[in-house]
Amino acid sequence: MIETPQPAPLVEHFFRHEYGRLVAVLSRQVGVEHLEQVEDAVQSALAAALETWPVRGQPDDPGAWLFRVAQNQLRSELRTASRRQGILERHPMDEVEDASPPETHLRGEVGDGLLRMLLVCCDPALPVESQLVLALKTLCGFDVREIALRLFRTEANIYKRLSRARARLREAPLELEGIPEIEQRRPAVHAVLYTMFTEGHLSSHPDAALRRELCDEAIRLAGVLAAHESNNEAAPTPETCALLALMHLHAARAGAREDASGGLLLLEEQDRRLFDAAQIHAGLSWLERSARGETFSRYHAEAGIAAEHCLAASFEETRWDQVVEGYASLIAVSPVHRLNHAVALAQWKGPAAALAALEGFEPPTWLAGSYQWSAVLADLHHRAGGLEQAARHRAVAVELAPTDAIRALLARRLAWLEGQPSSG
């Protein structure tokens, strides 16, 4: 019996890894004002890979194959209209033969190329959120739905911001060779990498509770930024060090956050023997390096909280007073941290203290309409004896959960509320 060979899948982490690299290299060749054409060419190359690789087999150097196909597609598109002909004259593109381009062409400049492209996306002339949208779409390969969920915005809002950001690049293109001082753009770069890691750590993707390839890529890019800062400023900035610290410390728990079927596990359910000691050591090293001068950012606070969870011998032995203090310093950053503060306070001083801390707080619409808000209130009211309120909030939380994995986690965490009468 002859077995039919199974198609080699284009795994998602490879798509994420190569997408931003190809966009960065090709944008450098033709100018960032043609970013949309570059993205179209890269997406066409990836679509061609999905169509041909399962039939013909994956090439020996898939990255070089994608580069060749994308570059040829881009050249063809730029030549279709006579008014675009001048582009290729101003930005000559090397002819690409059937043979793969040299490895140095793809990878020799890629680290700096991605960083340059990230800096381009973080143009201070754009609103901060538009910078974030452009970078997540262009370099990280996020779709509009993912960005909208992660930023608590509508998809229409994301489309609008993306359109305006691309228009800005067309009107005032920035040469990739002449990036201005990084200091002005660094906060937005941090925000992009933080959001990228967060999406990997707690995914909004319907088929994956965790997306470790996103976490790994965020850590890698943050490392590129730290190396750039070391070369130009003698040492990475405290904020970059703190960002790397929190990423490593959260990544250390990745192996313990899923059960055998891929479902999410609560912190109190996680087997701490599965925590990655090497990642914890790296996180603590970066945290130590971040303690320089008087700088204290949100990344410092979050890294400190992550360290408490990694170092506690058990869930019960966590220093909840330190966690509460950490979240208290973050309340001004985002209303979400007010919820995290309440959860930690409930572990330290009980649910009544947590509900008292939330009393009188009017959450913004995007938070009040989220599963996080309803889930926390359901848990706190139940633990405080308010069963009807708890059941009502539970129903809303489960209904609003963006993925099956999160819905299953909520249903298990709030299972004792199932069947309770509601006041409606």
C-alpha positions as CSV (number, residue, x, y, z in Angstrom):
1,M,0.0,0.0,0.0
2,I,1.4,3.4,-1.0
3,E,1.0,6.1,1.5
4,T,0.0,9.6,0.4
5,P,2.6,12.0,1.8
6,Q,1.0,14.5,4.2
7,P,1.4,18.2,3.3
8,A,4.0,20.1,5.2
9,P,2.1,22.8,7.1
10,L,3.1,26.4,7.0
11,V,3.2,26.7,10.8
12,E,2.0,29.9,12.3
13,H,5.2,30.8,14.1
14,F,7.1,30.6,10.7
15,F,4.6,33.0,9.2
16,R,4.9,35.5,12.1
17,H,8.7,35.2,12.1
18,E,9.1,35.8,8.4
19,Y,6.3,38.3,7.7
20,G,7.9,41.3,9.5
21,R,11.3,40.4,8.2
22,L,10.2,40.4,4.6
23,V,8.2,43.6,5.0
24,A,11.2,45.3,6.6
25,V,13.7,44.3,3.9
26,L,11.4,45.0,0.9
27,S,10.3,48.4,2.4
28,R,13.9,49.4,2.6
29,Q,14.3,48.6,-1.1
30,V,11.3,50.6,-2.4
31,G,10.6,53.0,0.3
32,V,8.1,52.9,3.2
33,E,5.6,55.0,1.3
34,H,4.8,51.9,-0.7
35,L,4.1,49.8,2.4
36,E,0.7,48.6,1.3
37,Q,2.2,47.2,-2.0
38,V,4.9,45.5,0.1
39,E,2.4,43.9,2.4
40,D,0.4,42.7,-0.5
41,A,3.5,41.1,-2.1
42,V,4.5,39.4,1.2
43,Q,0.9,38.1,1.7
44,S,0.8,36.8,-1.9
45,A,4.1,34.9,-1.3
46,L,2.7,33.4,1.9
47,A,-0.5,32.4,0.1
48,A,1.6,30.8,-2.7
49,A,3.5,28.8,-0.1
50,L,0.3,27.5,1.4
51,E,-0.8,26.4,-2.0
52,T,2.4,24.9,-3.4
53,W,4.4,23.6,-0.5
54,P,1.9,20.9,0.5
55,V,2.0,19.6,-3.1
56,R,5.7,20.1,-4.1
57,G,7.2,19.9,-0.6
58,Q,8.8,22.6,1.5
59,P,12.0,24.1,-0.1
60,D,15.3,23.7,1.5
61,D,15.4,27.4,2.4
62,P,11.8,28.5,2.9
63,G,12.8,32.0,3.9
64,A,14.8,32.6,0.7
65,W,11.9,31.1,-1.4
66,L,9.4,33.5,0.2
67,F,11.8,36.5,-0.3
68,R,12.2,35.6,-4.0
69,V,8.5,35.2,-4.7
70,A,7.6,38.4,-2.7
71,Q,10.3,40.5,-4.4
72,N,9.2,39.3,-7.9
73,Q,5.6,40.0,-7.1
74,L,6.4,43.5,-5.8
75,R,8.5,44.3,-8.9
76,S,5.7,43.2,-11.2
77,E,3.2,45.3,-9.3
78,L,5.4,48.4,-9.4
79,R,5.8,48.1,-13.2
80,T,2.2,47.8,-14.0
81,A,1.6,51.6,-14.1
82,S,4.0,53.9,-15.9
83,R,3.8,56.4,-13.1
84,R,5.3,53.9,-10.8
85,Q,8.2,53.1,-13.1
86,G,10.4,55.8,-11.5
87,I,10.2,53.9,-8.2
88,L,12.4,51.1,-9.4
89,E,14.8,53.6,-10.9
90,R,15.1,55.5,-7.6
91,H,15.2,52.2,-5.6
92,P,16.8,49.5,-7.8
93,M,16.0,46.0,-6.7
94,D,18.5,43.2,-7.4
95,E,17.3,40.8,-10.0
96,V,16.2,37.5,-8.5
97,E,17.0,34.3,-10.3
98,D,15.6,30.9,-9.5
99,A,18.5,30.3,-7.1
100,S,18.0,31.4,-3.6
101,P,19.6,34.8,-2.6
102,P,22.6,34.6,-0.4
103,E,21.9,34.0,3.3
104,T,23.4,37.3,4.2
105,H,20.9,39.1,2.1
106,L,18.1,37.7,4.1
107,R,19.5,37.6,7.6
108,G,22.6,39.8,7.7
109,E,20.6,43.0,8.0
110,V,17.4,41.6,9.4
111,G,17.9,42.4,13.1
112,D,18.6,46.1,12.5
113,G,16.1,46.1,9.6
114,L,13.2,45.0,11.9
115,L,14.2,47.5,14.5
116,R,14.3,50.3,11.9
117,M,10.9,49.3,10.5
118,L,9.5,49.3,14.1
119,L,10.8,52.8,14.6
120,V,9.2,53.9,11.3
121,C,5.8,52.6,12.5
122,C,6.3,54.5,15.8
123,D,6.2,57.9,14.1
124,P,5.6,60.6,16.7
125,A,3.5,62.5,14.2
126,L,0.9,59.7,14.6
127,P,-1.3,59.2,17.7
128,V,0.2,56.6,20.0
129,E,-2.6,54.1,19.4
130,S,-2.2,54.5,15.6
131,Q,1.5,53.8,15.9
132,L,0.6,50.6,17.8
133,V,-2.0,49.5,15.3
134,L,0.4,50.1,12.4
135,A,3.3,48.2,14.0
136,L,1.1,45.3,15.1
137,K,-0.4,44.9,11.6
138,T,2.8,45.5,9.6
139,L,5.5,43.8,11.6
140,C,3.7,41.3,13.8
141,G,1.2,40.1,11.2
142,F,-1.8,40.7,13.6
143,D,-5.2,40.8,11.9
144,V,-7.7,43.6,12.6
145,R,-9.8,41.4,14.9
146,E,-6.8,40.5,17.1
147,I,-5.7,44.2,17.3
148,A,-9.3,45.3,18.2
149,L,-9.6,42.7,20.9
150,R,-6.2,43.5,22.4
151,L,-6.8,47.3,22.4
152,F,-10.5,47.2,23.4
153,R,-11.5,49.0,20.2
154,T,-14.0,48.2,17.4
155,E,-12.7,46.7,14.2
156,A,-14.0,49.8,12.4
157,N,-11.8,52.0,14.6
158,I,-8.8,49.9,13.9
159,Y,-9.3,50.1,10.1
160,K,-9.6,53.8,10.3
161,R,-6.4,54.2,12.3
162,L,-4.6,51.8,10.0
163,S,-5.7,53.8,6.9
164,R,-4.6,57.1,8.4
165,A,-1.2,55.7,9.5
166,R,-0.5,54.4,6.0
167,A,-1.6,57.7,4.5
168,R,0.9,59.5,6.8
169,L,3.7,57.2,5.5
170,R,2.7,58.0,1.9
171,E,2.7,61.8,2.5
172,A,5.8,62.1,4.6
173,P,7.9,59.0,4.0
174,L,10.9,58.4,6.2
175,E,14.1,57.0,4.8
176,L,15.0,53.9,6.7
177,E,18.7,54.9,6.6
178,G,18.0,58.1,8.5
179,I,16.0,57.2,11.6
180,P,16.0,60.1,14.1
181,E,16.9,59.7,17.7
182,I,15.4,56.5,19.2
183,E,14.6,58.2,22.5
184,Q,11.5,59.9,21.2
185,R,10.1,56.6,19.7
186,R,11.2,54.2,22.4
187,P,8.0,54.3,24.5
188,A,5.9,53.3,21.5
189,V,8.3,50.5,20.6
190,H,8.0,49.2,24.2
191,A,4.2,49.3,23.9
192,V,4.3,47.3,20.7
193,L,6.5,44.6,22.1
194,Y,4.5,44.5,25.3
195,T,1.2,44.0,23.4
196,M,2.8,41.4,21.2
197,F,3.9,39.4,24.2
198,T,0.6,39.8,25.9
199,E,-1.3,38.4,22.9
200,G,1.0,35.3,23.1
201,H,0.7,35.0,26.8
202,L,-3.2,35.1,26.8
203,S,-4.3,34.7,23.2
204,S,-7.4,36.1,21.6
205,H,-6.9,33.5,18.8
206,P,-9.8,31.0,18.7
207,D,-7.6,28.0,18.2
208,A,-4.7,28.6,20.7
209,A,-4.9,29.6,24.3
210,L,-1.1,30.4,24.3
211,R,1.0,31.4,21.4
212,R,4.5,30.9,22.5
213,E,6.0,31.9,19.1
214,L,4.7,35.4,19.7
215,C,6.2,35.5,23.2
216,D,9.5,34.3,21.8
217,E,9.5,36.8,19.0
218,A,8.7,39.7,21.4
219,I,11.5,38.6,23.7
220,R,13.9,38.4,20.7
221,L,13.0,41.8,19.4
222,A,13.3,43.4,22.9
223,G,16.7,41.8,23.0
224,V,17.6,43.5,19.6
225,L,16.5,46.8,21.1
226,A,18.6,46.2,24.3
227,A,21.6,45.4,22.1
228,H,21.1,48.5,20.1
229,E,20.9,50.6,23.2
230,S,24.1,48.9,24.6
231,N,25.9,49.8,21.4
232,N,24.7,53.4,21.3
233,E,24.1,54.3,25.0
234,A,26.6,52.1,26.9
235,A,23.7,50.2,28.5
236,P,20.1,49.3,27.8
237,T,17.6,51.7,29.4
238,P,16.0,50.7,32.7
239,E,12.6,50.5,30.9
240,T,13.9,48.0,28.3
241,C,15.5,45.9,31.0
242,A,12.3,45.9,33.0
243,L,10.3,44.9,29.9
244,L,12.6,42.0,29.2
245,A,12.4,41.0,32.9
246,L,8.6,40.8,32.9
247,M,8.6,38.9,29.6
248,H,11.1,36.3,30.8
249,L,9.3,35.9,34.1
250,H,5.9,35.4,32.5
251,A,7.4,33.0,29.9
252,A,8.9,31.0,32.8
253,R,5.3,29.8,33.7
254,A,4.2,28.9,30.2
255,G,4.8,25.2,30.6
256,A,2.6,25.1,33.6
257,R,-0.3,27.2,32.3
258,E,-1.9,24.5,30.0
259,D,-3.3,21.1,30.9
260,A,-2.8,18.0,28.8
261,S,-5.6,19.0,26.4
262,G,-4.3,22.6,25.9
263,G,-6.7,24.2,28.3
264,L,-5.7,27.1,30.5
265,L,-4.9,26.5,34.1
266,L,-5.4,29.0,36.9
267,L,-2.4,30.2,38.9
268,E,-3.5,28.1,41.9
269,E,-3.7,25.0,39.7
270,Q,-0.3,25.3,38.1
271,D,2.5,22.8,38.9
272,R,5.4,25.0,40.0
273,R,7.8,22.2,39.3
274,L,7.2,23.0,35.6
275,F,8.3,26.6,35.9
276,D,11.4,27.2,33.8
277,A,14.3,27.9,36.1
278,A,16.5,29.4,33.2
279,Q,13.8,31.8,32.3
280,I,13.3,32.9,35.9
281,H,17.1,33.4,36.2
282,A,17.1,35.5,33.0
283,G,14.1,37.5,34.3
284,L,15.7,38.2,37.6
285,S,18.9,39.2,36.0
286,W,17.1,41.8,33.8
287,L,15.1,43.0,36.7
288,E,18.4,43.6,38.6
289,R,19.8,45.5,35.6
290,S,16.6,47.6,35.5
291,A,17.2,49.0,39.0
292,R,19.3,51.8,37.8
293,G,18.8,55.5,38.7
294,E,15.4,56.7,39.8
295,T,13.4,55.3,36.8
296,F,10.4,53.3,37.8
297,S,8.0,52.4,35.0
298,R,4.9,50.2,34.6
299,Y,7.3,47.5,33.4
300,H,9.2,47.6,36.6
301,A,6.0,47.1,38.6
302,E,4.7,44.3,36.5
303,A,8.1,42.5,36.5
304,G,8.1,42.8,40.3
305,I,4.6,41.2,40.5
306,A,5.7,38.4,38.1
307,A,8.7,37.7,40.2
308,E,6.6,37.3,43.3
309,H,4.5,34.6,41.5
310,C,7.6,32.8,40.2
311,L,9.4,32.8,43.5
312,A,6.5,31.8,45.8
313,A,6.8,28.3,47.0
314,S,3.0,27.9,46.6
315,F,-0.1,29.9,45.7
316,E,-1.0,30.3,49.4
317,E,2.6,31.4,50.3
318,T,2.6,34.2,47.7
319,R,3.5,37.6,49.3
320,W,0.1,39.0,48.4
321,D,0.9,42.3,50.2
322,Q,3.7,42.9,47.7
323,V,1.5,42.0,44.8
324,V,-1.2,44.4,46.1
325,E,1.4,47.1,46.4
326,G,2.6,46.5,42.9
327,Y,-0.9,46.7,41.4
328,A,-1.6,49.8,43.4
329,S,1.2,51.6,41.6
330,L,-0.3,50.5,38.3
331,I,-3.9,51.7,38.8
332,A,-3.2,55.0,37.1
333,V,-1.8,53.2,34.0
334,S,-5.0,51.3,33.2
335,P,-8.4,50.5,34.8
336,V,-7.6,46.9,34.2
337,H,-5.0,47.0,37.0
338,R,-7.7,48.2,39.4
339,L,-9.3,44.8,38.8
340,N,-6.0,43.0,39.3
341,H,-5.5,45.0,42.5
342,A,-8.9,43.9,43.8
343,V,-8.1,40.2,43.0
344,A,-4.8,40.4,44.9
345,L,-6.5,42.3,47.8
346,A,-9.1,39.5,48.0
347,Q,-6.3,37.0,48.5
348,W,-4.6,39.1,51.1
349,K,-7.5,40.6,53.1
350,G,-10.6,38.9,51.8
351,P,-13.4,39.6,49.2
352,A,-15.1,42.3,51.3
353,A,-12.0,44.4,51.3
354,A,-11.7,43.9,47.5
355,L,-15.3,44.9,46.9
356,A,-14.9,47.9,49.1
357,A,-11.9,49.0,47.0
358,L,-14.0,48.8,43.9
359,E,-17.0,50.6,45.4
360,G,-17.7,53.9,43.7
361,F,-15.5,53.1,40.8
362,E,-17.2,53.7,37.4
363,P,-15.3,51.6,34.8
364,P,-15.0,52.9,31.3
365,T,-17.4,51.5,28.8
366,W,-14.8,49.2,27.2
367,L,-14.0,47.6,30.6
368,A,-17.6,47.4,31.8
369,G,-18.4,45.5,28.7
370,S,-15.5,43.0,29.0
371,Y,-15.4,39.5,30.3
372,Q,-12.7,40.5,32.8
373,W,-14.8,42.9,34.7
374,S,-17.8,40.6,35.0
375,A,-15.6,37.6,35.9
376,V,-13.9,39.4,38.8
377,L,-17.2,40.7,40.2
378,A,-18.7,37.2,39.9
379,D,-15.9,35.7,42.0
380,L,-15.8,38.4,44.6
381,H,-19.6,38.6,45.1
382,H,-19.7,34.8,45.5
383,R,-16.9,34.7,48.0
384,A,-18.6,37.5,49.9
385,G,-22.0,35.7,49.9
386,G,-23.8,37.7,47.2
387,L,-25.0,34.7,45.2
388,E,-27.5,36.4,43.0
389,Q,-25.2,39.2,42.0
390,A,-22.4,36.6,41.4
391,A,-24.6,34.5,39.2
392,R,-25.6,37.5,37.1
393,H,-22.0,38.5,36.5
394,R,-21.0,34.9,35.8
395,A,-23.5,34.6,33.0
396,V,-22.2,37.8,31.4
397,A,-18.5,36.8,31.8
398,V,-19.0,33.5,30.1
399,E,-21.0,35.0,27.3
400,L,-18.4,37.7,26.6
401,A,-15.4,35.4,26.6
402,P,-13.5,35.9,23.3
403,T,-12.3,32.3,22.9
404,D,-13.4,28.8,23.9
405,A,-10.3,28.4,26.1
406,I,-11.1,31.5,28.1
407,R,-14.8,30.5,28.3
408,A,-13.8,27.0,29.6
409,L,-11.5,28.6,32.2
410,L,-14.2,30.9,33.4
411,A,-16.8,28.1,33.5
412,R,-14.5,26.1,35.7
413,R,-13.4,29.0,37.9
414,L,-17.0,30.0,38.5
415,A,-18.5,26.5,38.3
416,W,-20.0,26.8,41.8
417,L,-22.3,29.6,40.6
418,E,-23.9,27.5,37.9
419,G,-27.6,27.1,38.5
420,Q,-27.8,29.9,41.0
421,P,-30.9,32.1,40.7
422,S,-30.5,35.5,39.1
423,S,-32.2,38.7,40.0
424,G,-33.2,39.4,36.4
